[in-house]
Amino acid sequence: MNWLDLRDDVAVVIGGTGVLGGALAEGLAAAGAAVAVAGRNAERGEARAASIRKAGGRAVFVSADASDRSSLDLARQQVIAEFGQPTVLVNAAGGNQPAVTVTAENPFEQIDLAAWRESFDLNLVGGAFLPCQVFGPGMGAAGRGSIINIASVSAHLPLSRVVAYSAAKAAVLNLTRFLAREWATQGVRVNSITPGFFPAEQNRRLLFQEDGTPTPRAKSILGHTPMARFGEAHELVGAVLFLASRQASSFVTGSDIVVDGGFLAQTI
């Protein structure tokens, strides 16, 4: 038996237009799944889907704003029309925002409430809540499905500066476990992955200077990471394939897989 054979699966990767989400979309397609690359950037989404098809996979780009219920409803209809009922959902949308980054010039007590709410809309509402609402019931009706939410090490240990992001990602972990309990008897498994530090568009300015050298924050992160390096996007694929596969993870729900180079294991 090929434990990671996904040829009977239809996967939707929300945030598949980004660096990490795109790598996950490619990994799912390489394992045989038909993949809908969902996101707001049509140029990057179409390019990712075309790359998957060129490699022999099945993929389409689907325009979707994860914070807009009607946009997600339309995306779901398009996926069903193209490939059939989705059986795998990866929620990879999210990111930190400068307006809610705590600094000497922008202390916690001065964070704008509207910006705080925007961060939660991005990372919790669009990052898990609405996509689960839209795609989860169809999986339950079909009697099978795997939902994989992307959390963060900052959900476990709140990091300095990124307070709204950390709080929202902690809520994603809690929602994951809630839905795992709610939908377990319907054949829908809900799990999460906690990535460590993977350079991508949303955090690159925090990790690298304009000349490409590490920032002081990046040096601090690497010093707290036993493997002493950042992760690479492809290193998240194995965890996603495991959780997506009915054969490999049929009794796994409500779990969080940490892929962080040992960051959460480090103390002093």
C-alpha positions in Angstrom: 0.0 0.0 0.0 1.2 3.5 -0.9 0.3 5.3 2.4 0.6 8.7 0.8 -1.4 8.0 -2.4 -3.8 10.9 -2.9 -5.1 10.1 -6.4 -8.7 9.9 -5.2 -8.5 13.3 -3.4 -9.4 16.8 -4.4 -7.4 19.4 -2.4 -8.1 23.1 -2.0 -5.1 25.1 -0.8 -6.3 28.5 0.4 -3.2 30.8 0.3 -1.8 28.6 -2.4 -0.6 31.7 -4.2 2.0 32.3 -1.5 5.5 30.7 -1.0 4.5 28.1 1.6 1.0 27.5 0.3 2.3 27.1 -3.2 4.8 24.5 -2.1 2.1 22.6 -0.3 -0.1 22.7 -3.4 2.8 21.3 -5.5 3.4 18.5 -2.9 -0.3 17.5 -2.9 -0.4 17.4 -6.7 2.8 15.3 -6.8 1.1 12.8 -4.5 -1.7 12.5 -7.0 -4.4 14.9 -5.7 -6.3 17.3 -8.0 -5.4 20.7 -6.6 -7.2 24.0 -6.5 -4.8 26.8 -5.9 -7.0 29.4 -4.2 -6.0 33.0 -3.4 -6.4 36.6 -4.4 -3.3 37.0 -6.7 -4.4 35.6 -10.0 -1.0 36.0 -11.7 0.8 34.0 -9.1 -2.0 31.5 -8.8 -2.2 30.8 -12.5 1.5 30.5 -12.6 1.5 27.9 -9.8 -1.3 25.9 -11.3 0.5 25.9 -14.7 3.7 24.7 -13.1 1.8 21.8 -11.5 0.2 20.9 -14.8 3.6 21.1 -16.6 4.9 18.6 -14.1 2.1 16.2 -14.9 -0.3 17.1 -12.1 -3.9 18.3 -12.1 -4.4 21.9 -11.0 -6.5 25.0 -11.5 -6.4 28.5 -10.0 -9.5 29.6 -8.2 -9.9 33.2 -7.2 -10.8 33.4 -3.5 -10.8 36.0 -0.7 -10.6 33.9 2.5 -12.2 36.7 4.5 -15.3 36.9 2.2 -17.9 34.1 2.6 -19.5 34.7 -0.8 -16.1 34.5 -2.5 -15.4 31.2 -0.8 -18.8 29.9 -1.7 -18.1 30.7 -5.3 -14.7 29.1 -5.1 -16.1 25.9 -3.7 -18.7 25.7 -6.6 -15.9 26.2 -9.1 -13.8 23.4 -7.5 -16.7 21.0 -7.5 -17.4 21.8 -11.2 -13.8 21.2 -12.1 -12.8 18.2 -10.0 -15.7 17.2 -7.7 -16.2 17.3 -4.0 -13.1 18.6 -2.1 -11.7 16.1 0.4 -8.7 18.0 1.6 -8.6 21.6 2.7 -5.4 23.4 3.6 -5.8 26.8 5.2 -2.5 28.6 4.5 -3.7 32.2 4.3 -2.4 34.7 6.9 0.5 36.8 8.0 1.7 39.6 10.3 0.9 43.2 9.6 3.1 46.2 10.4 0.2 48.2 12.0 0.0 45.6 14.8 3.7 45.0 15.3 4.7 46.2 18.7 7.8 48.5 18.6 9.1 51.4 20.7 7.2 53.7 18.4 4.1 51.6 18.4 3.7 50.1 21.9 0.9 47.6 22.8 -1.3 50.3 24.4 -1.3 52.3 21.2 -2.3 49.5 18.8 -5.2 50.6 16.7 -8.3 48.5 17.3 -9.3 48.4 13.6 -5.8 47.1 12.7 -6.1 44.5 15.5 -9.4 43.3 14.1 -7.9 43.2 10.6 -5.2 40.9 11.8 -7.8 38.5 13.3 -9.8 38.7 10.1 -6.7 37.7 8.1 -5.3 35.0 10.4 -8.4 33.5 12.2 -11.5 34.5 10.2 -9.9 34.0 6.8 -7.2 31.7 8.0 -9.5 29.0 9.3 -13.0 30.0 10.5 -14.7 30.9 7.2 -13.0 28.3 5.0 -14.0 25.6 7.5 -17.5 26.8 7.5 -17.7 26.7 3.7 -15.8 23.5 2.9 -16.4 21.4 6.1 -20.1 20.6 5.8 -19.7 19.2 2.3 -16.9 16.9 3.5 -19.2 15.8 6.4 -22.0 15.0 4.0 -19.7 13.0 1.9 -18.4 11.1 4.9 -14.7 12.0 4.5 -12.3 14.9 4.6 -9.1 16.3 6.1 -8.8 19.9 7.1 -5.3 21.1 7.8 -4.9 24.5 9.5 -1.6 26.3 9.5 -0.7 27.6 13.0 2.6 29.1 14.2 5.2 28.6 16.9 4.0 32.0 18.2 0.6 30.3 19.0 2.5 28.2 21.6 5.0 30.8 22.8 3.9 34.3 22.1 6.8 36.0 20.4 7.8 39.6 21.0 6.4 42.2 18.6 3.8 40.1 16.8 1.1 40.2 19.5 -2.0 40.1 17.2 -0.6 37.4 15.0 0.3 35.3 18.0 -3.1 35.6 19.6 -4.9 34.9 16.3 -2.8 31.8 15.6 -3.5 30.6 19.2 -7.1 30.9 18.4 -6.6 28.8 15.2 -5.2 26.0 17.4 -8.2 26.1 19.7 -10.7 26.2 16.8 -8.9 23.2 15.2 -9.5 21.1 18.3 -13.1 22.3 18.6 -13.9 21.2 15.0 -12.0 18.0 15.4 -14.4 17.0 18.2 -17.5 18.3 16.4 -16.9 16.6 13.1 -15.1 13.4 14.1 -18.2 11.1 13.7 -18.8 12.6 10.2 -15.5 11.3 8.9 -13.9 14.8 8.9 -10.5 15.0 10.5 -9.3 18.5 11.6 -5.6 19.0 12.4 -3.0 21.7 12.4 0.7 22.2 11.5 2.9 24.5 13.5 5.7 25.8 11.2 8.8 27.3 12.7 10.5 30.1 10.8 10.2 29.8 7.0 11.2 32.9 5.1 8.2 34.0 3.0 6.8 37.3 1.7 5.0 38.2 5.0 8.1 37.9 7.2 11.1 38.6 5.0 11.4 42.2 6.1 11.7 41.0 9.7 14.3 38.4 8.9 16.6 40.0 6.3 18.2 43.4 5.7 17.9 45.0 2.3 21.3 43.6 1.4 20.2 40.0 2.3 22.0 39.7 5.6 20.1 38.5 8.7 18.5 41.1 10.9 19.2 41.0 14.7 15.8 39.3 15.1 16.8 36.6 12.6 20.0 36.0 14.5 18.1 35.7 17.7 15.7 33.2 16.1 18.5 31.1 14.7 20.2 31.1 18.1 17.0 29.7 19.6 16.7 27.0 16.9 18.7 23.8 17.6 19.1 23.1 13.8 20.5 26.7 13.5 18.8 27.4 10.2 15.5 28.5 8.7 13.1 26.0 7.3 12.6 25.5 3.5 9.1 25.5 2.1 9.3 21.9 0.9 10.0 20.7 4.4 6.4 21.3 5.3 5.1 19.0 2.6 5.6 15.7 4.4 3.4 16.7 7.3 0.7 17.9 5.0 0.7 14.7 3.0 0.5 12.6 6.2 -2.5 14.5 7.5 -4.2 14.6 4.1 -3.9 10.8 3.6 -6.7 8.6 4.9 -4.4 5.6 4.9 -1.6 7.3 6.9 -3.5 9.3 9.4 -7.0 7.8 9.6 -7.1 7.9 13.5 -5.5 11.4 13.8 -7.7 14.4 14.6 -7.3 17.3 16.9 -3.5 17.1 16.6 -0.8 19.6 15.9 2.4 18.6 14.1 5.3 20.9 14.9 7.8 21.5 12.1 10.2 24.0 13.6 13.8 22.7 13.7 13.5 22.3 17.4 12.5 25.9 18.2 9.8 24.9 20.8 12.1 22.4 22.4 14.8 25.0 23.1 15.1 26.6 26.6 18.5 27.6 27.9 
